[in-house]
Amino acid sequence: ANVERSEIILRGGDIVTAQDVEALRALGLQQSTWSWQDLRSVSGFVLLLTVVFLYYLWRQESQLWFQSRQMLLLASTLLVFTLAAKVMLPTRTLLPYLLPYAALPMILKVAVNQRVALVILGLFTLIVGWVATGSLELMTFALCSSLVGTLKFRRSDHLANLAWAAFYILVTNLLAVIVFRIGAGGWDWRGLLGLSAASLVNALVTATVTLLGLYLIGAVFGITTPLQLQELTRPTHPLLRQLLLKAPGTYHHTLIVSNMSERAAETIGADALLTRVGAYYHDVGKTIRPYFFV
């Protein structure tokens, strides 16, 4: 069946003919029922990815086997994003470009580490390809933007860092869209404008989901995130207030040590925020008998 662009195939209440079914099948819009063969295929695919990932953890990240919260976080976040992909990807036009692919590895980079985040990104890209029936354009869109965003994003207390990561994601999204539009051999300006707008929304949604995800994993899984550390650096924190009131000399010394430690951590590539927080609280025990420390 020949279907023209923007042609309506079926409306609500229409009687479906054999030609309509053929058109729906050709466009991949026909809702099919699951069969045992489909179930076996999906089960094998999921099992393969699981075995490969567990082998990676065994060879390269063996310490994670003893950290149940991180393992639970890995499984739950991947499951949530997979379900979101299953809902948003099939038989859609713009919706697949709105899914915040990069939020998954960016969250895991902060909560676990960058190596695990990049491996999960590779597996999730395969899942995207599976759900999107092998769409190379969508896999490229998801992989490139996620890779650039993850490498640009770093554990920090500055929201500007997240904003810059979102900007890099936007640029990568636009490049991916333009490359595949050039490869198509024609310029559909209306479609290109729609995909460009979707790329912008994708970057904004990615930043929002990443920020919300970091807050939730801190609250649900008890994993320390930059948001929680930032709360501990507030001068109005009750414990820091006690240090200032009971041992002002020690409080001044603490500020000097925190500045020195933070600069040293930045120089050697360590976690500067975590170092600063540790320095803030390293002498709180002196508030018990402050007159011992003059």
C-alpha positions as a printed Julia matrix, in Angstrom:
294×3 Matrix{Float64}:
   0.0     0.0    0.0
   1.27    3.45  -0.95
   0.95    6.01   1.84
   1.61    9.68   1.23
   3.25   11.97   3.79
   0.75   13.29   6.39
  -1.94   10.96   5.06
  -4.38    9.77   7.72
  -4.69    5.98   7.58
  -7.42    5.43  10.13
  -9.69    7.55  12.28
 -11.59    6.55  15.38
 -14.66    4.55  14.41
 -13.43    3.63  10.9
 -13.92    0.1    9.6
 -10.48   -1.51   9.13
  -9.86   -3.05   5.71
  -7.12   -5.41   4.57
  -5.39   -2.5    2.84
  -5.38   -0.53   6.1
  -3.82   -3.45   7.94
  -1.15   -3.72   5.23
  -0.35   -0.02   5.56
  -0.13   -0.22   9.35
   2.14   -3.26   9.13
   4.4    -1.55   6.58
   4.78    1.51   8.81
   5.31   -0.56  11.97
   2.15    0.79  13.58
   0.27   -2.45  13.97
  -0.02   -3.62  17.58
   1.03   -7.24  17.66
   0.53   -9.75  20.44
   3.39  -11.45  22.23
   4.33  -14.96  21.23
   6.52  -17.54  22.92
   9.19  -16.83  20.32
   9.18  -13.14  21.25
   9.42  -14.02  24.93
  12.38  -16.34  24.33
  14.11  -13.72  22.21
  13.69  -10.96  24.8
  14.71  -13.26  27.65
  17.86  -14.29  25.81
  18.74  -10.68  25.03
  18.28   -9.55  28.64
  20.19  -12.57  29.95
  23.11  -11.88  27.61
  23.39   -8.24  28.7
  23.12   -9.24  32.36
  25.87  -11.86  32.07
  28.19   -9.46  30.24
  27.65   -6.73  32.84
  28.14   -9.08  35.8
  31.35  -10.37  34.18
  32.57   -6.78  33.89
  31.8    -6.15  37.55
  33.61   -9.34  38.55
  36.73   -8.43  36.57
  36.9    -4.65  37.05
  34.61   -3.53  39.9
  34.73   -6.41  42.37
  34.2    -4.04  45.33
  30.67   -3.33  44.13
  29.64   -6.92  44.91
  29.83   -5.98  48.62
  27.92   -2.69  48.24
  24.29   -3.73  48.09
  22.96   -0.17  47.84
  25.01    0.58  44.73
  23.99   -2.74  43.13
  20.33   -2.03  43.86
  20.75    1.47  42.45
  22.26    0.1   39.22
  19.44   -2.4   38.73
  16.61    0.01  39.57
  17.83    2.95  37.47
  18.46    0.76  34.43
  15.02   -0.8   34.84
  13.31    2.61  35.1
  15.02    3.95  31.98
  14.33    0.73  30.07
  10.62    0.95  30.89
  10.63    4.61  29.84
  12.26    3.64  26.55
   9.68    0.9   26.02
   6.87    3.44  26.47
   8.33    6.37  24.51
  10.26    4.77  21.63
   7.99    2.49  19.59
   5.8     3.97  16.86
   6.5     7.58  17.76
   7.93   10.53  15.79
   9.29   13.15  18.2
   8.77   11.41  21.52
  11.91    9.2   21.24
  14.02   12.35  20.98
  12.65   13.67  24.27
  13.81   10.72  26.39
  16.68   11.95  28.64
  19.15    9.23  27.66
  22.16   11.05  29.14
  20.57   11.35  32.59
  21.17    7.63  33.25
  25.0     7.63  32.95
  25.29   11.11  34.49
  23.45    9.97  37.62
  25.49    6.77  37.85
  28.74    8.68  37.36
  28.06   10.65  40.53
  26.51    7.79  42.52
  28.99    5.05  41.54
  31.82    6.0   39.16
  32.43    6.97  35.56
  33.62    3.53  34.42
  30.4     1.81  35.47
  28.34    4.68  34.04
  29.94    4.28  30.6
  29.43    0.5   30.6
  25.77    0.96  31.54
  25.52    3.54  28.75
  26.75    0.97  26.22
  24.23   -1.62  27.41
  21.4     0.91  27.45
  22.23    1.95  23.87
  21.79   -1.69  22.81
  18.44   -1.74  24.61
  17.41    1.43  22.78
  18.33   -0.2   19.48
  16.35   -3.3   20.41
  13.24   -1.36  21.41
  13.51    0.98  18.4
  13.84   -2.02  16.03
  17.43   -1.27  15.11
  17.15    2.48  14.46
  20.75    3.58  13.87
  19.75    7.24  14.05
  18.16    6.89  17.47
  21.05    4.78  18.8
  23.53    7.41  17.59
  21.43   10.2   19.08
  21.31    8.43  22.46
  24.94    7.27  22.55
  26.68   10.46  21.4
  24.74   12.88  23.57
  25.04   10.6   26.61
  28.77   10.08  26.12
  29.5    13.79  25.73
  27.24   14.74  28.63
  28.77   12.16  30.95
  32.35   13.17  30.15
  31.51   16.86  30.6
  29.51   16.41  33.8
  31.53   16.03  36.98
  30.83   15.71  40.66
  30.5    19.3   41.79
  28.45   21.63  43.94
  28.08   24.15  41.13
  24.86   24.06  39.11
  26.77   25.78  36.3
  28.55   22.45  35.77
  25.21   20.77  35.06
  24.16   23.65  32.81
  27.31   23.3   30.72
  26.74   19.55  30.42
  23.2    20.25  29.18
  24.57   22.71  26.63
  27.05   20.11  25.31
  24.2    17.59  25.1
  22.12   20.08  23.09
  24.95   20.68  20.6
  25.55   16.95  20.2
  21.83   16.3   19.72
  21.66   18.92  16.97
  24.73   17.51  15.22
  23.27   13.99  15.3
  19.97   15.22  13.83
  21.71   17.24  11.07
  24.05   14.39  10.11
  21.18   11.99   9.52
  19.12   14.62   7.71
  22.05   15.19   5.32
  22.38   11.44   4.84
  18.7    11.22   3.93
  19.42   13.25   0.79
  16.74   15.9    1.29
  15.9    18.71   3.64
  12.55   18.53   5.36
  12.76   21.91   7.07
   9.6    21.37   9.05
  10.81   18.02  10.34
  14.28   19.42  11.04
  12.79   22.29  13.05
  10.69   19.84  15.06
  13.68   17.62  15.82
  15.79   20.65  16.76
  13.12   21.76  19.22
  12.98   18.21  20.59
  16.78   18.29  21.01
  16.52   21.46  23.07
  13.77   20.0   25.25
  15.84   16.81  25.61
  18.8    18.77  27.04
  16.57   20.64  29.5
  14.77   17.47  30.58
  18.11   15.68  31.0
  19.39   18.38  33.37
  16.13   18.31  35.34
  15.99   14.51  35.62
  19.67   14.36  36.62
  19.16   16.89  39.4
  15.99   15.18  40.61
  17.62   11.75  40.35
  20.59   12.8   42.48
  18.22   14.08  45.15
  16.15   10.88  45.11
  19.07    8.45  45.29
  20.43   10.37  48.25
  17.08   10.1   50.02
  16.11    6.57  48.96
  19.42    4.7   48.8
  21.37    6.68  51.39
  24.19    7.34  48.92
  26.07   10.58  49.47
  25.59   13.03  46.61
  26.89   16.56  45.94
  23.5    17.93  46.96
  23.82   16.4   50.42
  27.41   17.57  50.76
  26.37   21.08  49.75
  23.86   21.08  52.61
  26.7    20.29  55.03
  28.74   23.29  53.85
  26.11   25.84  54.9
  27.47   28.17  57.62
  24.04   27.97  59.27
  24.31   24.2   59.77
  23.67   23.52  63.5
  26.96   21.7   64.06
  29.02   24.41  62.38
  27.13   27.0   64.42
  28.09   25.15  67.61
  31.73   25.11  66.49
  31.63   28.86  65.82
  29.99   29.73  69.15
  31.92   27.36  71.41
  35.34   27.28  69.71
  35.7    30.33  67.42
  39.47   29.88  67.13
  39.0    26.29  65.97
  36.3    27.44  63.53
  38.71   29.93  61.96
  41.38   27.22  61.76
  38.82   24.92  60.1
  38.1    27.44  57.34
  41.8    27.77  56.56
  42.29   23.99  56.48
  39.24   23.51  54.24
  40.53   26.05  51.7
  43.97   24.45  51.62
  42.55   20.94  51.37
  40.13   21.88  48.6
  42.92   23.38  46.48
  45.08   20.31  47.07
  42.23   17.99  46.09
  41.6    19.93  42.88
  45.29   19.74  42.01
  45.51   15.95  42.3
  42.06   15.29  40.82
  40.38   14.19  44.05
  36.84   15.01  45.16
  37.24   18.67  46.18
  33.73   19.02  47.6
  34.01   15.93  49.78
  37.44   17.11  50.97
  36.09   20.53  51.91
  33.21   19.03  53.89
  35.55   16.67  55.7
  37.79   19.56  56.64
  34.82   21.56  57.97
  33.96   18.85  60.47
  37.35   17.37  61.31
  37.64   19.28  64.59
  34.06   19.3   65.89
  35.15   17.1   68.8
  36.87   20.13  70.27
  33.48   21.64  71.11
  33.2    19.21  74.04
  36.11   20.87  75.93
  37.0    23.96  73.89
  39.14   25.43  76.69
  41.7    22.68  76.0
  42.37   24.22  72.58
  43.5    27.85  72.67
